[in-house]
Amino acid sequence: MNEFEKELKGYITGAERMSGFDSYDGGYNNAEGDMSSFDDDDIAMSAFDDTSSATGSVIETMSEPYIIQYANSATTDATAVFLGFNDYGFSSPQFGSVASITVTNLQGGSYGRLIAQSNNKPFRVQKWRFQASGTNVSSQLAQTITINYVDANGNTTTKPFNMSVLKDLYQQITDAIDCTKPINFDGNTYLTIPIKASTTLVMSAYPTVILSDKAILNGGTLTNRSRAPRLSGKNVAPVIIQTTQDVKGITKG
């Protein structure tokens, strides 16, 4: 392989690697959203999409998901809650979920530990997987989750999170949905999730940014970043770039 061919291959490889990343740039790089009291889940990240560093280099650490199972044993629909330590912490029965719903942390730790940690280590979830089983699989995956933000001044706001609308278009399976929805979580943020009768929903949340004061004490940084995996579309054809221009014009920007 001559030098020109090596250079061409290098540029194409770089361009193909960047093409697999999601891009978010809503033009709100210096804002915190419509309400200054709340963190906005749609904040654009101009330099990266939680898959690269501020300089554009790829982050190699893979996100470890929080996997929570909600099993509704009743013959009627019920509502489950995800996080919200200040409203649904240890003093709240079932951590806010109704009695017919059994909440299980499938990652080995307890759900109580996760909800307590969310109050001390705020984090950002970038990608989600929802998998349903039981009597009402298709209708379960058509539900709209509600994102709730509250604060000590009594301010509240909600946003819809429609699983089916955000479904990855590469998906072919019918019992699960993969989607991208950036949401920032702390003790004042929680999801309310409709769970259909006699149905189980397993929710996998992939955090890509976690804030940790302890990391500073250990000589690290406050912000710990990781890369969310590509959940769907892994078998699609590779990207082919055709150009009549000098290959030196291809950049990763």
Residue pairs with C-beta under 8 A, 6 or more apart in sequence:
1 9
7 247
7 248
8 247
11 247
11 248
11 250
12 241
12 247
12 250
14 250
14 252
15 239
15 241
15 250
15 252
16 238
16 239
16 241
17 58
18 252
19 239
20 230
21 49
21 51
21 52
22 49
22 51
22 180
23 49
24 42
24 44
24 45
24 49
24 182
25 44
25 45
25 46
26 42
26 43
26 44
27 44
28 40
28 42
28 43
28 44
29 44
29 45
29 46
31 40
31 43
32 38
32 39
32 40
32 43
33 39
33 40
33 42
33 43
34 40
35 149
35 155
35 157
37 151
37 153
37 155
38 149
38 151
38 155
38 157
39 149
39 184
39 186
39 189
40 184
41 147
41 159
41 181
41 182
41 183
41 184
42 182
43 182
43 184
47 53
47 54
47 55
47 56
48 54
48 56
49 126
50 124
50 126
50 182
50 208
50 209
50 225
50 226
50 227
50 228
51 58
51 59
51 208
51 227
51 228
52 58
52 59
53 59
53 225
56 252
56 253
58 227
59 225
59 226
59 227
60 227
61 225
61 226
61 227
62 226
62 227
62 229
63 126
63 127
63 206
63 207
63 208
63 226
63 227
63 228
63 229
64 107
64 207
64 226
65 107
65 129
65 204
65 205
65 206
65 207
66 105
66 107
66 114
66 204
66 205
66 207
67 105
67 106
67 107
67 202
67 203
67 204
67 205
68 82
68 103
68 104
68 105
68 106
68 111
68 114
68 202
68 203
68 205
69 102
69 103
69 104
69 105
69 106
69 200
69 201
69 202
69 203
70 80
70 97
70 101
70 102
70 103
70 193
70 195
70 200
70 201
70 202
70 203
71 101
71 102
71 104
71 200
72 78
72 80
72 100
72 101
72 134
72 195
72 196
72 197
72 198
72 199
72 200
73 100
73 101
73 102
73 198
74 100
74 197
74 198
75 197
75 198
76 100
76 197
77 194
77 195
77 196
77 197
78 97
78 98
78 100
78 101
78 194
78 195
78 197
79 97
79 98
79 101
79 192
79 193
79 194
79 195
80 96
80 97
80 98
80 101
80 103
80 192
80 193
80 194
80 195
80 201
81 88
81 95
81 96
81 97
81 190
81 191
81 192
81 193
82 190
82 191
82 193
82 203
82 205
83 114
83 115
83 118
83 185
83 189
83 190
83 191
84 96
84 115
84 148
84 150
84 187
84 188
84 189
84 190
84 191
85 115
85 116
85 118
85 119
85 187
86 119
86 150
86 187
86 188
87 96
87 150
87 188
87 190
88 95
88 96
88 115
88 190
89 95
89 115
89 116
89 119
89 187
90 112
90 116
93 99
94 101
94 103
95 103
95 111
95 112
95 115
96 190
97 103
101 195
103 111
104 111
105 111
105 113
105 114
106 202
118 185
118 186
118 187
119 186
119 187
120 213
121 210
121 211
121 212
122 184
122 185
122 186
122 210
122 211
123 184
123 185
123 207
123 209
123 210
123 211
124 182
124 183
124 184
124 185
124 207
124 208
124 209
124 210
125 181
125 182
125 183
125 185
125 205
125 206
125 207
125 208
126 180
126 181
126 182
126 206
126 207
126 208
126 228
127 178
127 179
127 180
127 181
127 206
127 208
127 228
127 229
127 231
128 163
128 178
128 179
128 180
128 181
128 203
128 204
128 205
128 206
129 176
129 177
129 178
129 202
129 203
129 204
129 206
129 231
130 141
130 163
130 176
130 177
130 179
130 201
130 202
130 203
130 204
131 175
131 176
131 177
131 201
131 202
131 204
132 140
132 141
132 175
132 176
132 199
132 200
132 201
132 202
133 175
133 199
133 200
133 202
134 140
134 196
134 198
134 199
134 200
135 196
135 197
135 198
135 199
136 196
136 197
136 198
136 199
137 174
137 175
137 199
138 174
139 196
140 195
140 196
140 199
140 201
141 163
141 164
141 175
141 176
141 177
142 163
142 164
143 163
143 193
143 194
143 196
144 160
144 161
144 162
144 163
144 194
145 160
145 161
145 162
145 163
145 191
145 192
145 193
145 194
146 158
146 159
146 160
146 161
146 191
146 192
147 158
147 159
147 160
147 161
147 183
147 189
147 191
148 156
148 157
148 158
148 189
148 190
148 191
148 192
149 155
149 156
149 157
149 158
149 159
149 188
149 189
150 156
150 188
150 189
151 188
161 181
161 183
161 191
163 177
163 179
164 177
166 177
166 179
166 180
166 181
167 177
167 178
167 179
168 177
168 178
168 179
168 180
168 231
168 232
168 233
170 232
170 233
170 236
171 177
171 178
171 232
178 231
178 232
183 189
183 191
193 201
193 203
195 201
206 228
206 229
207 226
208 225
208 226
208 227
208 228
209 223
209 224
209 225
209 226
210 223
210 224
210 226
211 222
211 223
211 224
212 220
212 222
212 224
213 222
215 221
215 222
215 224
216 222
241 250
243 249
243 250
